[in-house]
Amino acid sequence: MNMKKTFSQKWFTPKKLLIYFGLLLLYSYLMVVFNDPLVEKDGPFIKKYPSGQVEMRGTVKNGKEDGYWEHFFETGQLMTKGNFKNGKPEGTWEHFYETGQLKKRRYSINGEFQTEESFHTNGQLKYRGNLKNNKHNNTYEFFYENGQLQQKGNYKEGKQDGLWEYFDEDGNLLTTGEYKDGELVE
């Protein structure tokens, strides 16, 4: 009787399979930790797309984004630019369409965006207003692509609240509505 073990019987015992699985988990964990670009690194940081084009660049301090940062479309066109302070957005942030035209401008204090403006692809203002806890808050105005006021009203915690006015593309008042917690009440 030949008691020689086959290759699979020799290398794939339950105990060895458990060891292989453990090593695989350890390897996966280490790959995540050491491939995370911001883990315990200080100084300049650059991340690239698989094509080699720069995806983002900035500075890291104590493992967090700090200072001026830029993000790019894969085409190389600027997508977003702004500053971080201790890993949180700070000051003016601008977002762009892939054409290079300004898409949105927001302003942050202590990591909280306070105001925002958005623009149509033709450069005309699309809307502007205030934010609280990253939600629409207080007065907002929306505009047609021709620059004419489309609607205006108030938000409270991201929901329409109070009087809203709606206009046609020539600036004539079309209708009004009263809102409470995002629901039309009259």
Secondary structure, DSSP 8 states (H G I E B T S, - for coil): ------HHHHH--HHHHHHHHHHHHHHHHHHHHHH-TTTT--EEEEEE-TTS-EEEEEEEETTEE-EEEEEE-TTS-EEEEEEEETTEEEEEEEEE-TTS-EEEEEEEETTEEEEEEEE-TTS-EEEEEEEETTEEEEEEEEE-TTS-EEEEEEEETTEE-EEEEEE-TTS-EEEEEEEETTEE--
